[in-house]
Amino acid sequence: MSSMDPAELVKQPQDVTENPYRRPGGEICNQLMLETKAEPASQFFFDLSSGQRGKKRVAERGEGHQPKRPPCRPPLPMAACWFCLASPEVEKHLVVSVGTHCYLALAKGGLSPDHVLILPIGHCQSVVELASEVVEELEQYKAALRRFFRAQGKRCVVFERNYRSQHLQLQVVPVPHNLGTTEDIKEAFVLQAEEQRIELLEIPEHSALKQIVQPGTPYFYVELDSGEKLFHRIGKHFPLQFGREVLASEAVLGMPSRADWRSCQAGREEEATAAQEFRQAFAPFDFAQVD
């Protein structure tokens, strides 16, 4: 065991069942499970943290000693989140479709006029923390957008950055077919990751992120229209605009000046017009639209 990689020691076996102590919203209802979640790198007999491989854990509870527990993070008030649909902060003029659990909105300062976001209606930080019914509708939106962009001669790239963000934002960026193949886009991500010393790993196409990473773990994830998936487990630092930088680069969209969304913002009236145009074009593909 001391010579094995920690990832292999904690790897889940096949056909493992869901955690019976997890409520539908992803909340752990048992305090013991909360303590376990707070120590993701430790097992009962051996500490798998850096520099401690193969050493038995030292007892943490002495006489009269109360173990320190991390304070529970209070839920973020909806009024403080820019992306909760019920929040007064959300920019509703950018919304183009509303489903039961998710909604679709144009990205503010998007790479292109049809750069969109898929977001959960309720507050949730990442795909890993979504309930199954929310994931199902999110996948419906992804499939609808792929059909929509394919009809326009475009392929779409989907990515998520679960790092220094409060509310899940699944970015969907269309790339015209004449600007490159899926393989070209994949190569652009891999090469830029190598330049910035980011370990971008390919994961099985049909795997769910919940099988790879625990809730609360920072990560970056990109999915290509071929179904290929690239994943990076974020450590201490990660370039916040990495996904946009790759897609805006000369190797893909050829618009490096638009890598930062803050330099691409338009006026509210222009944004509302763009949202209306997208809504009308997307209508034949929108499963959430009510006649």
Disulfide bonds with the S-S distance in Angstrom:
none
